[in-house]
Amino acid sequence: MRRDVFQAIADPIRRDIIELVSKKMLTVNDIAEEFDISRPAISKHIKILNECNILEIHKEGRKRFCKIQPQQLVPAFLWIEQYKTLWEERIDSFENYLTELQSKNKKDG
């Protein structure tokens, strides 16, 4: 099965793993200790992130280290970025509407 970055970031646990590994390289066990789910479940999430080339895994002795490959997140960032202006405009419009309502309620009150 071919996976892509959007599948990788669709799951909140995988997003949390990405955030953890973005700060520093961690072992699979280090990552698993941060979650209240089984180690095999974490390993499955790490496998998906690796298949999407977001995490690089390398072995040192018996330990498996995970390193972030941030350039693989660029397509998702670019896709999300194109909607940023649209959402900012909608939020600003809603904020203006609420301000107008508050102003009206003060006049009527």
Protein Blocks (a to p, Z undefined) as FASTA:
>chain_A
ZZdfklmmmpmklmmmmmmmmmpccdfklmmmmpccdfklmmmmmmmmmmnomaccddeh
jbccddddfklmmmmmmmmmmmmmmmmmmmmmmmmmmmmmmmmmmmmZZ
